[in-house]
C-alpha cells in the first residue's frame, strides 16, 4: 500500500506535514488512517481524515 505525500494529503490544510507522516508510518502499516480533529463539542469530535470527514466520541 502506498502512502500519500504530506503535501498532497487533504490533511495538509490541517497541519499535516512530512514530519507527522513519517511518525505515522508504523500506524499506517497497522491499518490505521490519520485524521485531524477540527472541532470538539460536548464530547463529540469532528475530524478530517484522508477519506473525508468523520465524527468520533471523546
PDB file of N, CA, C, O and CB in Angstrom:
ATOM      1  N   UNK A   1       0.851  -1.170   0.000  1.00  0.00           N
ATOM      2  CA  UNK A   1       0.000   0.000   0.000  1.00  0.00           C
ATOM      3  C   UNK A   1       0.894   1.230   0.000  1.00  0.00           C
ATOM      4  O   UNK A   1       1.806   1.327   0.821  1.00  0.00           O
ATOM      5  CB  UNK A   1      -0.967   0.000   1.219  1.00  0.00           C
ATOM      6  N   UNK A   2       0.653   2.153  -0.889  1.00  0.00           N
ATOM      7  CA  UNK A   2       1.445   3.373  -0.903  1.00  0.00           C
ATOM      8  C   UNK A   2       0.763   4.425  -0.055  1.00  0.00           C
ATOM      9  O   UNK A   2      -0.461   4.448   0.074  1.00  0.00           O
ATOM     10  CB  UNK A   2       1.651   3.884  -2.340  1.00  0.00           C
ATOM     11  N   UNK A   3       1.577   5.295   0.521  1.00  0.00           N
ATOM     12  CA  UNK A   3       1.019   6.367   1.335  1.00  0.00           C
ATOM     13  C   UNK A   3       1.158   7.675   0.585  1.00  0.00           C
ATOM     14  O   UNK A   3       2.134   7.874  -0.139  1.00  0.00           O
ATOM     15  CB  UNK A   3       1.716   6.446   2.715  1.00  0.00           C
ATOM     16  N   UNK A   4       0.194   8.571   0.749  1.00  0.00           N
ATOM     17  CA  UNK A   4       0.265   9.853   0.055  1.00  0.00           C
ATOM     18  C   UNK A   4       1.348  10.712   0.660  1.00  0.00           C
ATOM     19  O   UNK A   4       1.674  10.577   1.840  1.00  0.00           O
ATOM     20  CB  UNK A   4      -1.080  10.581   0.107  1.00  0.00           C
ATOM     21  N   UNK A   5       1.908  11.599  -0.147  1.00  0.00           N
ATOM     22  CA  UNK A   5       2.854  12.549   0.426  1.00  0.00           C
ATOM     23  C   UNK A   5       2.063  13.552   1.249  1.00  0.00           C
ATOM     24  O   UNK A   5       0.889  13.802   0.974  1.00  0.00           O
ATOM     25  CB  UNK A   5       3.698  13.265  -0.685  1.00  0.00           C
ATOM     26  N   UNK A   6       2.703  14.122   2.253  1.00  0.00           N
ATOM     27  CA  UNK A   6       2.010  15.036   3.159  1.00  0.00           C
ATOM     28  C   UNK A   6       1.429  16.229   2.413  1.00  0.00           C
ATOM     29  O   UNK A   6       0.343  16.697   2.754  1.00  0.00           O
ATOM     30  CB  UNK A   6       2.959  15.517   4.250  1.00  0.00           C
ATOM     31  N   UNK A   7       2.133  16.731   1.399  1.00  0.00           N
ATOM     32  CA  UNK A   7       1.656  17.892   0.671  1.00  0.00           C
ATOM     33  C   UNK A   7       0.422  17.621  -0.165  1.00  0.00           C
ATOM     34  O   UNK A   7      -0.359  18.535  -0.430  1.00  0.00           O
ATOM     35  CB  UNK A   7       2.733  18.408  -0.201  1.00  0.00           C
ATOM     36  N   UNK A   8       0.231  16.360  -0.590  1.00  0.00           N
ATOM     37  CA  UNK A   8      -0.928  16.033  -1.415  1.00  0.00           C
ATOM     38  C   UNK A   8      -2.104  15.543  -0.582  1.00  0.00           C
ATOM     39  O   UNK A   8      -3.185  15.305  -1.122  1.00  0.00           O
ATOM     40  CB  UNK A   8      -0.556  14.983  -2.440  1.00  0.00           C
ATOM     41  N   UNK A   9      -1.913  15.391   0.707  1.00  0.00           N
ATOM     42  CA  UNK A   9      -2.958  14.896   1.591  1.00  0.00           C
ATOM     43  C   UNK A   9      -3.991  15.978   1.873  1.00  0.00           C
ATOM     44  O   UNK A   9      -3.637  17.148   2.018  1.00  0.00           O
ATOM     45  CB  UNK A   9      -2.355  14.390   2.898  1.00  0.00           C
ATOM     46  N   UNK A  10      -5.278  15.597   1.953  1.00  0.00           N
ATOM     47  CA  UNK A  10      -6.301  16.566   2.355  1.00  0.00           C
ATOM     48  C   UNK A  10      -6.047  17.099   3.764  1.00  0.00           C
ATOM     49  O   UNK A  10      -6.610  18.120   4.158  1.00  0.00           O
ATOM     50  CB  UNK A  10      -7.692  15.929   2.283  1.00  0.00           C
ATOM     51  N   UNK A  11      -5.203  16.408   4.514  1.00  0.00           N
ATOM     52  CA  UNK A  11      -4.897  16.839   5.878  1.00  0.00           C
ATOM     53  C   UNK A  11      -3.876  17.972   5.923  1.00  0.00           C
ATOM     54  O   UNK A  11      -3.668  18.570   6.979  1.00  0.00           O
ATOM     55  CB  UNK A  11      -4.387  15.669   6.683  1.00  0.00           C
ATOM     56  N   UNK A  12      -3.241  18.273   4.802  1.00  0.00           N
ATOM     57  CA  UNK A  12      -2.239  19.340   4.772  1.00  0.00           C
ATOM     58  C   UNK A  12      -2.835  20.673   5.217  1.00  0.00           C
ATOM     59  O   UNK A  12      -2.148  21.471   5.853  1.00  0.00           O
ATOM     60  CB  UNK A  12      -1.647  19.475   3.364  1.00  0.00           C
ATOM     61  N   UNK A  13      -4.091  20.921   4.897  1.00  0.00           N
ATOM     62  CA  UNK A  13      -4.752  22.162   5.317  1.00  0.00           C
ATOM     63  C   UNK A  13      -4.941  22.227   6.829  1.00  0.00           C
ATOM     64  O   UNK A  13      -5.221  23.291   7.381  1.00  0.00           O
ATOM     65  CB  UNK A  13      -6.101  22.296   4.627  1.00  0.00           C
ATOM     66  N   UNK A  14      -4.786  21.074   7.498  1.00  0.00           N
ATOM     67  CA  UNK A  14      -4.971  20.995   8.950  1.00  0.00           C
ATOM     68  C   UNK A  14      -3.646  20.765   9.673  1.00  0.00           C
ATOM     69  O   UNK A  14      -3.632  20.318  10.820  1.00  0.00           O
ATOM     70  CB  UNK A  14      -5.953  19.875   9.299  1.00  0.00           C
ATOM     71  N   UNK A  15      -2.540  21.068   9.008  1.00  0.00           N
ATOM     72  CA  UNK A  15      -1.234  20.996   9.636  1.00  0.00           C
ATOM     73  C   UNK A  15      -0.469  19.702   9.437  1.00  0.00           C
ATOM     74  O   UNK A  15       0.624  19.539   9.977  1.00  0.00           O
ATOM     75  CB  UNK A  15      -1.387  21.224  11.053  1.00  0.00           C
ATOM     76  N   UNK A  16      -1.035  18.774   8.662  1.00  0.00           N
ATOM     77  CA  UNK A  16      -0.337  17.511   8.409  1.00  0.00           C
ATOM     78  C   UNK A  16       0.867  17.790   7.528  1.00  0.00           C
ATOM     79  O   UNK A  16       0.738  18.411   6.473  1.00  0.00           O
ATOM     80  CB  UNK A  16      -1.282  16.461   7.743  1.00  0.00           C
ATOM     81  N   UNK A  17       2.029  17.339   7.954  1.00  0.00           N
ATOM     82  CA  UNK A  17       3.245  17.605   7.190  1.00  0.00           C
ATOM     83  C   UNK A  17       4.094  16.341   7.098  1.00  0.00           C
ATOM     84  O   UNK A  17       3.692  15.280   7.577  1.00  0.00           O
ATOM     85  CB  UNK A  17       4.053  18.753   7.834  1.00  0.00           C
ATOM     86  N   UNK A  18       5.252  16.457   6.490  1.00  0.00           N
ATOM     87  CA  UNK A  18       6.095  15.278   6.302  1.00  0.00           C
ATOM     88  C   UNK A  18       6.572  14.700   7.632  1.00  0.00           C
ATOM     89  O   UNK A  18       6.746  13.487   7.744  1.00  0.00           O
ATOM     90  CB  UNK A  18       7.292  15.627   5.433  1.00  0.00           C
ATOM     91  N   UNK A  19       6.785  15.536   8.632  1.00  0.00           N
ATOM     92  CA  UNK A  19       7.190  15.029   9.946  1.00  0.00           C
ATOM     93  C   UNK A  19       6.103  14.138  10.527  1.00  0.00           C
ATOM     94  O   UNK A  19       6.389  13.034  10.989  1.00  0.00           O
ATOM     95  CB  UNK A  19       7.498  16.192  10.909  1.00  0.00           C
ATOM     96  N   UNK A  20       4.859  14.606  10.510  1.00  0.00           N
ATOM     97  CA  UNK A  20       3.752  13.795  11.022  1.00  0.00           C
ATOM     98  C   UNK A  20       3.568  12.533  10.187  1.00  0.00           C
ATOM     99  O   UNK A  20       3.321  11.456  10.729  1.00  0.00           O
ATOM    100  CB  UNK A  20       2.452  14.611  11.037  1.00  0.00           C
ATOM    101  N   UNK A  21       3.687  12.665   8.880  1.00  0.00           N
ATOM    102  CA  UNK A  21       3.547  11.495   8.002  1.00  0.00           C
ATOM    103  C   UNK A  21       4.604  10.448   8.339  1.00  0.00           C
ATOM    104  O   UNK A  21       4.294   9.259   8.415  1.00  0.00           O
ATOM    105  CB  UNK A  21       3.662  11.910   6.516  1.00  0.00           C
ATOM    106  N   UNK A  22       5.836  10.873   8.538  1.00  0.00           N
ATOM    107  CA  UNK A  22       6.907   9.936   8.874  1.00  0.00           C
ATOM    108  C   UNK A  22       6.667   9.272  10.227  1.00  0.00           C
ATOM    109  O   UNK A  22       6.931   8.079  10.382  1.00  0.00           O
ATOM    110  CB  UNK A  22       8.255  10.654   8.880  1.00  0.00           C
ATOM    111  N   UNK A  23       6.174  10.020  11.201  1.00  0.00           N
ATOM    112  CA  UNK A  23       5.899   9.462  12.519  1.00  0.00           C
ATOM    113  C   UNK A  23       4.714   8.492  12.491  1.00  0.00           C
ATOM    114  O   UNK A  23       4.610   7.617  13.350  1.00  0.00           O
ATOM    115  CB  UNK A  23       5.629  10.584  13.514  1.00  0.00           C
ATOM    116  N   UNK A  24       3.834   8.643  11.522  1.00  0.00           N
ATOM    117  CA  UNK A  24       2.629   7.820  11.436  1.00  0.00           C
ATOM    118  C   UNK A  24       2.854   6.513  10.675  1.00  0.00           C
ATOM    119  O   UNK A  24       1.961   5.667  10.635  1.00  0.00           O
ATOM    120  CB  UNK A  24       1.523   8.604  10.773  1.00  0.00           C
ATOM    121  N   UNK A  25       4.005   6.339  10.084  1.00  0.00           N
ATOM    122  CA  UNK A  25       4.273   5.196   9.207  1.00  0.00           C
ATOM    123  C   UNK A  25       3.913   3.856   9.840  1.00  0.00           C
ATOM    124  O   UNK A  25       3.256   3.037   9.198  1.00  0.00           O
ATOM    125  CB  UNK A  25       5.726   5.186   8.815  1.00  0.00           C
ATOM    126  N   UNK A  26       4.321   3.614  11.071  1.00  0.00           N
ATOM    127  CA  UNK A  26       4.040   2.314  11.700  1.00  0.00           C
ATOM    128  C   UNK A  26       2.548   2.127  11.959  1.00  0.00           C
ATOM    129  O   UNK A  26       2.044   1.006  11.893  1.00  0.00           O
ATOM    130  CB  UNK A  26       4.816   2.181  13.016  1.00  0.00           C
ATOM    131  N   UNK A  27       1.841   3.213  12.253  1.00  0.00           N
ATOM    132  CA  UNK A  27       0.391   3.127  12.471  1.00  0.00           C
ATOM    133  C   UNK A  27      -0.334   2.822  11.156  1.00  0.00           C
ATOM    134  O   UNK A  27      -1.284   2.040  11.125  1.00  0.00           O
ATOM    135  CB  UNK A  27      -0.145   4.448  13.084  1.00  0.00           C
ATOM    136  N   UNK A  28       0.129   3.450  10.078  1.00  0.00           N
ATOM    137  CA  UNK A  28      -0.467   3.186   8.756  1.00  0.00           C
ATOM    138  C   UNK A  28      -0.255   1.720   8.378  1.00  0.00           C
ATOM    139  O   UNK A  28      -1.145   1.081   7.816  1.00  0.00           O
ATOM    140  CB  UNK A  28       0.152   4.125   7.669  1.00  0.00           C
ATOM    141  N   UNK A  29       0.933   1.193   8.691  1.00  0.00           N
ATOM    142  CA  UNK A  29       1.228  -0.212   8.397  1.00  0.00           C
ATOM    143  C   UNK A  29       0.300  -1.148   9.176  1.00  0.00           C
ATOM    144  O   UNK A  29       0.043  -2.273   8.749  1.00  0.00           O
ATOM    145  CB  UNK A  29       2.694  -0.529   8.730  1.00  0.00           C
ATOM    146  N   UNK A  30      -0.197  -0.673  10.319  1.00  0.00           N
ATOM    147  CA  UNK A  30      -1.123  -1.466  11.133  1.00  0.00           C
ATOM    148  C   UNK A  30      -2.570  -1.309  10.671  1.00  0.00           C
ATOM    149  O   UNK A  30      -3.483  -1.863  11.284  1.00  0.00           O
ATOM    150  CB  UNK A  30      -1.006  -1.066  12.599  1.00  0.00           C
ATOM    151  N   UNK A  31      -2.782  -0.546   9.579  1.00  0.00           N
ATOM    152  CA  UNK A  31      -4.123  -0.406   9.023  1.00  0.00           C
ATOM    153  C   UNK A  31      -4.887   0.817   9.485  1.00  0.00           C
ATOM    154  O   UNK A  31      -6.059   0.980   9.144  1.00  0.00           O
ATOM    155  CB  UNK A  31      -4.906  -1.597   9.351  1.00  0.00           C
ATOM    156  N   UNK A  32      -4.241   1.685  10.260  1.00  0.00           N
ATOM    157  CA  UNK A  32      -4.918   2.899  10.727  1.00  0.00           C
ATOM    158  C   UNK A  32      -4.772   4.010   9.700  1.00  0.00           C
ATOM    159  O   UNK A  32      -3.844   4.002   8.891  1.00  0.00           O
ATOM    160  CB  UNK A  32      -4.353   3.352  12.088  1.00  0.00           C
ATOM    161  N   UNK A  33      -5.695   4.968   9.738  1.00  0.00           N
ATOM    162  CA  UNK A  33      -5.606   6.124   8.851  1.00  0.00           C
ATOM    163  C   UNK A  33      -5.474   7.381   9.704  1.00  0.00           C
ATOM    164  O   UNK A  33      -6.083   7.469  10.770  1.00  0.00           O
ATOM    165  CB  UNK A  33      -6.850   6.213   7.909  1.00  0.00           C
ATOM    166  N   UNK A  34      -4.691   8.348   9.250  1.00  0.00           N
ATOM    167  CA  UNK A  34      -4.539   9.574  10.024  1.00  0.00           C
ATOM    168  C   UNK A  34      -5.765  10.469   9.893  1.00  0.00           C
ATOM    169  O   UNK A  34      -6.462  10.457   8.879  1.00  0.00           O
ATOM    170  CB  UNK A  34      -3.293  10.328   9.579  1.00  0.00           C
ATOM    171  N   UNK A  35      -6.005  11.233  10.932  1.00  0.00           N
ATOM    172  CA  UNK A  35      -7.088  12.222  10.929  1.00  0.00           C
ATOM    173  C   UNK A  35      -6.680  13.369  11.835  1.00  0.00           C
ATOM    174  O   UNK A  35      -5.859  13.197  12.736  1.00  0.00           O
ATOM    175  CB  UNK A  35      -8.447  11.593  11.396  1.00  0.00           C
ATOM    176  N   UNK A  36      -7.248  14.525  11.598  1.00  0.00           N
ATOM    177  CA  UNK A  36      -7.006  15.700  12.434  1.00  0.00           C
ATOM    178  C   UNK A  36      -8.339  16.159  12.995  1.00  0.00           C
ATOM    179  O   UNK A  36      -9.330  16.245  12.270  1.00  0.00           O
ATOM    180  CB  UNK A  36      -6.309  16.847  11.628  1.00  0.00           C
ATOM    181  N   UNK A  37      -8.361  16.452  14.287  1.00  0.00           N
ATOM    182  CA  UNK A  37      -9.581  16.942  14.924  1.00  0.00           C
ATOM    183  C   UNK A  37      -9.792  18.390  14.505  1.00  0.00           C
ATOM    184  O   UNK A  37      -8.898  19.225  14.645  1.00  0.00           O
ATOM    185  CB  UNK A  37      -9.502  16.813  16.482  1.00  0.00           C
ATOM    186  N   UNK A  38     -10.986  18.680  13.989  1.00  0.00           N
ATOM    187  CA  UNK A  38     -11.319  20.027  13.529  1.00  0.00           C
ATOM    188  C   UNK A  38     -12.159  20.783  14.551  1.00  0.00           C
ATOM    189  O   UNK A  38     -12.078  22.009  14.628  1.00  0.00           O
ATOM    190  CB  UNK A  38     -12.059  19.959  12.202  1.00  0.00           C
ATOM    191  N   UNK A  39     -12.974  20.062  15.345  1.00  0.00           N
ATOM    192  CA  UNK A  39     -13.836  20.712  16.340  1.00  0.00           C
ATOM    193  C   UNK A  39     -14.236  19.693  17.402  1.00  0.00           C
ATOM    194  O   UNK A  39     -14.350  18.497  17.131  1.00  0.00           O
ATOM    195  CB  UNK A  39     -15.104  21.331  15.668  1.00  0.00           C
ATOM    196  N   UNK A  40     -14.445  20.197  18.621  1.00  0.00           N
ATOM    197  CA  UNK A  40     -14.917  19.361  19.725  1.00  0.00           C
ATOM    198  C   UNK A  40     -16.129  20.042  20.337  1.00  0.00           C
ATOM    199  O   UNK A  40     -16.097  21.240  20.619  1.00  0.00           O
ATOM    200  CB  UNK A  40     -13.794  19.130  20.800  1.00  0.00           C
ATOM    201  N   UNK A  41     -17.203  19.276  20.542  1.00  0.00           N
ATOM    202  CA  UNK A  41     -18.411  19.827  21.142  1.00  0.00           C
ATOM    203  C   UNK A  41     -19.079  18.756  21.990  1.00  0.00           C
ATOM    204  O   UNK A  41     -19.566  17.754  21.467  1.00  0.00           O
ATOM    205  CB  UNK A  41     -19.383  20.355  20.057  1.00  0.00           C
ATOM    206  N   UNK A  42     -19.099  18.970  23.298  1.00  0.00           N
ATOM    207  CA  UNK A  42     -19.775  18.061  24.233  1.00  0.00           C
ATOM    208  C   UNK A  42     -19.374  16.603  24.059  1.00  0.00           C
ATOM    209  O   UNK A  42     -20.224  15.713  24.024  1.00  0.00           O
ATOM    210  CB  UNK A  42     -21.263  18.183  24.072  1.00  0.00           C
ATOM    211  N   UNK A  43     -18.089  16.373  23.953  1.00  0.00           N
ATOM    212  CA  UNK A  43     -17.592  15.012  23.878  1.00  0.00           C
ATOM    213  C   UNK A  43     -17.586  14.392  22.498  1.00  0.00           C
ATOM    214  O   UNK A  43     -17.139  13.256  22.341  1.00  0.00           O
ATOM    215  CB  UNK A  43     -18.380  14.175  24.756  1.00  0.00           C
ATOM    216  N   UNK A  44     -18.070  15.105  21.494  1.00  0.00           N
ATOM    217  CA  UNK A  44     -18.009  14.618  20.118  1.00  0.00           C
ATOM    218  C   UNK A  44     -16.950  15.405  19.365  1.00  0.00           C
ATOM    219  O   UNK A  44     -16.826  16.618  19.532  1.00  0.00           O
ATOM    220  CB  UNK A  44     -19.391  14.739  19.416  1.00  0.00           C
ATOM    221  N   UNK A  45     -16.202  14.717  18.548  1.00  0.00           N
ATOM    222  CA  UNK A  45     -15.139  15.355  17.773  1.00  0.00           C
ATOM    223  C   UNK A  45     -15.466  15.252  16.289  1.00  0.00           C
ATOM    224  O   UNK A  45     -15.775  14.174  15.783  1.00  0.00           O
ATOM    225  CB  UNK A  45     -13.761  14.707  18.078  1.00  0.00           C
ATOM    226  N   UNK A  46     -15.393  16.375  15.608  1.00  0.00           N
ATOM    227  CA  UNK A  46     -15.450  16.372  14.151  1.00  0.00           C
ATOM    228  C   UNK A  46     -14.007  16.301  13.682  1.00  0.00           C
ATOM    229  O   UNK A  46     -13.180  17.131  14.061  1.00  0.00           O
ATOM    230  CB  UNK A  46     -16.204  17.650  13.572  1.00  0.00           C
ATOM    231  N   UNK A  47     -13.714  15.322  12.870  1.00  0.00           N
ATOM    232  CA  UNK A  47     -12.352  15.130  12.392  1.00  0.00           C
ATOM    233  C   UNK A  47     -12.347  15.061  10.874  1.00  0.00           C
ATOM    234  O   UNK A  47     -13.365  14.793  10.236  1.00  0.00           O
ATOM    235  CB  UNK A  47     -11.732  13.855  12.995  1.00  0.00           C
ATOM    236  N   UNK A  48     -11.178  15.310  10.322  1.00  0.00           N
ATOM    237  CA  UNK A  48     -10.979  15.203   8.882  1.00  0.00           C
ATOM    238  C   UNK A  48      -9.930  14.119   8.671  1.00  0.00           C
ATOM    239  O   UNK A  48      -8.829  14.192   9.216  1.00  0.00           O
ATOM    240  CB  UNK A  48     -10.536  16.583   8.239  1.00  0.00           C
ATOM    241  N   UNK A  49     -10.277  13.127   7.884  1.00  0.00           N
ATOM    242  CA  UNK A  49      -9.359  12.037   7.549  1.00  0.00           C
ATOM    243  C   UNK A  49      -9.062  12.092   6.056  1.00  0.00           C
ATOM    244  O   UNK A  49      -9.701  12.836   5.313  1.00  0.00           O
ATOM    245  CB  UNK A  49      -9.956  10.648   7.948  1.00  0.00           C
ATOM    246  N   UNK A  50      -8.095  11.305   5.631  1.00  0.00           N
ATOM    247  CA  UNK A  50      -7.793  11.232   4.199  1.00  0.00           C
ATOM    248  C   UNK A  50      -9.012  10.799   3.401  1.00  0.00           C
ATOM    249  O   UNK A  50      -9.153  11.146   2.229  1.00  0.00           O
ATOM    250  CB  UNK A  50      -6.636  10.267   3.947  1.00  0.00           C
ATOM    251  N   UNK A  51      -9.885  10.045   4.037  1.00  0.00           N
ATOM    252  CA  UNK A  51     -11.070   9.514   3.365  1.00  0.00           C
ATOM    253  C   UNK A  51     -12.269  10.447   3.449  1.00  0.00           C
ATOM    254  O   UNK A  51     -13.314  10.162   2.864  1.00  0.00           O
ATOM    255  CB  UNK A  51     -11.434   8.182   3.953  1.00  0.00           C
ATOM    256  N   UNK A  52     -12.133  11.566   4.174  1.00  0.00           N
ATOM    257  CA  UNK A  52     -13.215  12.529   4.312  1.00  0.00           C
ATOM    258  C   UNK A  52     -13.527  12.824   5.766  1.00  0.00           C
ATOM    259  O   UNK A  52     -12.828  12.349   6.662  1.00  0.00           O
ATOM    260  CB  UNK A  52     -14.454  12.025   3.614  1.00  0.00           C
ATOM    261  N   UNK A  53     -14.582  13.612   6.009  1.00  0.00           N
ATOM    262  CA  UNK A  53     -14.928  13.981   7.385  1.00  0.00           C
ATOM    263  C   UNK A  53     -15.514  12.796   8.149  1.00  0.00           C
ATOM    264  O   UNK A  53     -16.108  11.892   7.560  1.00  0.00           O
ATOM    265  CB  UNK A  53     -15.924  15.148   7.389  1.00  0.00           C
ATOM    266  N   UNK A  54     -15.336  12.817   9.462  1.00  0.00           N
ATOM    267  CA  UNK A  54     -15.916  11.791  10.315  1.00  0.00           C
ATOM    268  C   UNK A  54     -16.207  12.371  11.686  1.00  0.00           C
ATOM    269  O   UNK A  54     -15.702  13.436  12.039  1.00  0.00           O
ATOM    270  CB  UNK A  54     -14.981  10.574  10.428  1.00  0.00           C
ATOM    271  N   UNK A  55     -17.020  11.668  12.454  1.00  0.00           N
ATOM    272  CA  UNK A  55     -17.374  12.088  13.806  1.00  0.00           C
ATOM    273  C   UNK A  55     -16.932  10.992  14.762  1.00  0.00           C
ATOM    274  O   UNK A  55     -17.158   9.808  14.513  1.00  0.00           O
ATOM    275  CB  UNK A  55     -18.912  12.373  13.941  1.00  0.00           C
ATOM    276  N   UNK A  56     -16.305  11.395  15.848  1.00  0.00           N
ATOM    277  CA  UNK A  56     -15.826  10.436  16.845  1.00  0.00           C
ATOM    278  C   UNK A  56     -16.230  10.914  18.225  1.00  0.00           C
ATOM    279  O   UNK A  56     -16.421  12.110  18.444  1.00  0.00           O
ATOM    280  CB  UNK A  56     -14.288  10.251  16.757  1.00  0.00           C
ATOM    281  N   UNK A  57     -16.358   9.982  19.151  1.00  0.00           N
ATOM    282  CA  UNK A  57     -16.636  10.369  20.535  1.00  0.00           C
ATOM    283  C   UNK A  57     -15.326  10.424  21.302  1.00  0.00           C
ATOM    284  O   UNK A  57     -14.405   9.645  21.056  1.00  0.00           O
ATOM    285  CB  UNK A  57     -17.630   9.378  21.210  1.00  0.00           C
ATOM    286  N   UNK A  58     -15.266  11.355  22.228  1.00  0.00           N
ATOM    287  CA  UNK A  58     -14.039  11.543  23.013  1.00  0.00           C
ATOM    288  C   UNK A  58     -13.949  10.524  24.111  1.00  0.00           C
ATOM    289  O   UNK A  58     -12.985  10.525  24.876  1.00  0.00           O
ATOM    290  CB  UNK A  58     -13.977  12.945  23.605  1.00  0.00           C
TER     291      UNK A  58
END
